[in-house]
Amino acid sequence: MELAGLAELLTKVATEDRTVIMTSVNEVWTHPNSLLDIFLGGFRDGEGIAHLVSHVLIVTVDAGSFRGCKAVHPHCYLLEVKSMDMNMAKTFGTREYVEMIWLKLSIQQRVLELGYNFLFTVTRRCSIIGTVISHRNKQLAAGSTLNSENVGLLDL
């Protein structure tokens, strides 16, 4: 799989020890006031973690999600997927679901091959990473999730 431009982008995003925080989105997730905004806001508003947002690499799966991502974040990577519509939910175990998982693993493998470490977080569940994050009078413990099941969105 050709991942043009990924190596160059990683040099801009990685921490000093070559670590990146990765997540992925489809177009629905990049609309104004979407979960992507909440995800990025968690870094910006979090207690002592605002600096980490500059190390977040958002993998987008179509031109619309790439445009939406670039509107709110500087480090977006377009993973061009031509074999399926990545804006539709994939049913567990189907051919499309398996292909989607392999795409996710392929980009993660390439990041490792290029000598980087990564933490992959699933935006779909609004995963909160790091230490305890104070977000506007709400305390959320690391690893807690806000469940967003059954909304027909992509889990890439």
C-alpha positions in Angstrom: 0.0 0.0 0.0 1.4 3.4 -1.0 1.2 5.9 1.8 2.6 9.0 0.1 3.6 11.8 2.3 3.2 9.9 5.6 6.9 9.9 6.4 7.2 13.7 6.0 4.1 14.3 8.1 5.3 12.1 10.9 8.5 14.2 11.2 6.2 17.2 12.0 3.9 15.5 14.4 6.2 13.2 16.4 7.4 13.9 19.9 11.1 14.1 20.6 11.1 10.3 21.3 9.3 9.7 17.9 5.9 9.0 19.3 2.6 10.1 17.7 -1.0 10.0 18.9 -3.2 8.6 16.1 -6.9 8.5 15.5 -9.0 8.2 12.4 -12.2 9.8 11.1 -14.6 9.8 8.3 -16.5 12.8 7.0 -19.3 12.6 9.6 -16.8 13.0 12.4 -15.3 16.3 11.0 -18.5 18.3 10.8 -18.6 21.4 13.1 -19.3 20.6 16.7 -18.6 16.9 16.0 -16.8 14.3 18.2 -13.6 15.4 16.5 -14.1 18.8 18.1 -14.7 17.2 21.5 -11.7 15.0 21.1 -9.3 17.9 20.2 -11.0 20.1 22.8 -10.1 17.5 25.4 -6.4 18.1 24.7 -6.7 21.8 24.4 -8.8 22.3 27.6 -7.3 19.4 29.6 -5.2 20.0 32.6 -1.5 20.0 31.6 -1.9 18.3 28.3 -2.6 21.0 25.8 0.9 20.5 24.3 0.0 17.0 23.2 -2.5 18.2 20.6 0.4 19.1 18.4 1.4 15.4 18.4 -2.0 14.1 17.2 -2.1 12.7 13.7 -5.6 12.3 12.3 -6.0 9.8 9.5 -8.9 10.7 7.2 -10.5 8.4 4.7 -11.9 10.6 2.0 -11.6 14.2 0.6 -14.5 15.5 2.7 -13.0 14.2 6.0 -9.6 15.6 5.0 -11.1 19.1 4.4 -13.0 19.0 7.6 -9.9 17.8 9.6 -7.7 20.5 8.1 -10.3 23.1 9.1 -9.6 22.3 12.8 -6.2 20.6 13.0 -2.9 21.0 11.1 -1.9 17.3 11.1 -4.3 15.4 8.9 -3.4 12.5 6.6 -5.6 11.4 3.7 -5.7 7.6 3.5 -7.2 7.2 0.1 -9.7 4.3 0.1 -11.2 3.6 -3.4 -12.5 0.1 -2.8 -15.4 1.1 -0.5 -17.5 3.9 0.9 -15.8 4.7 4.2 -18.7 6.9 5.4 -21.0 3.9 5.9 -20.9 1.7 9.0 -19.3 -1.7 8.5 -20.9 -4.8 9.9 -18.6 -6.9 12.0 -17.2 -9.9 10.2 -18.1 -8.7 6.6 -15.5 -8.4 3.9 -15.7 -4.6 4.1 -15.2 -4.7 7.9 -12.1 -7.0 7.5 -10.7 -4.8 4.7 -11.2 -1.7 6.9 -9.3 -3.4 9.8 -6.5 -4.3 7.5 -6.3 -0.7 6.3 -6.0 0.5 9.9 -3.3 -2.1 10.6 -1.4 -1.2 7.4 -1.0 2.4 8.3 0.0 1.5 11.9 2.6 -1.0 10.5 4.0 1.7 8.2 4.4 4.1 11.2 6.4 1.4 13.0 8.5 0.6 9.9 9.4 4.2 9.7 10.8 4.0 13.3 8.0 5.7 15.2 6.0 4.7 18.2 2.2 5.4 18.3 -0.7 5.5 20.6 -3.9 4.8 18.6 -7.1 6.1 20.1 -10.6 5.4 18.8 -12.3 8.8 18.3 -15.6 6.9 17.9 -15.7 6.3 21.6 -14.2 9.7 22.5 -11.4 7.9 24.3 -9.7 10.0 26.8 -5.9 9.4 27.1 -3.2 10.5 29.5 -3.7 11.3 33.1 -6.9 12.6 34.8 -8.2 15.4 32.5 -10.1 18.3 33.9 -12.6 19.4 31.2 -14.7 22.4 32.2 -15.7 21.3 35.7 -15.9 17.6 34.7 -13.4 15.1 35.9 -12.8 12.2 33.5 -10.4 9.5 34.4 -7.9 8.2 31.9 -9.3 5.4 29.8 -12.9 6.3 30.4 -15.1 6.4 27.3 -18.2 8.2 26.3 -20.1 5.6 24.4 -21.4 6.6 21.0 -22.7 3.2 19.7 -25.4 2.8 17.2 -24.8 6.1 15.4 -23.8 4.4 12.1 -20.2 5.7 12.1 -17.0 4.3 11.0 -14.7 2.5 13.5 -11.4 2.8 11.7 
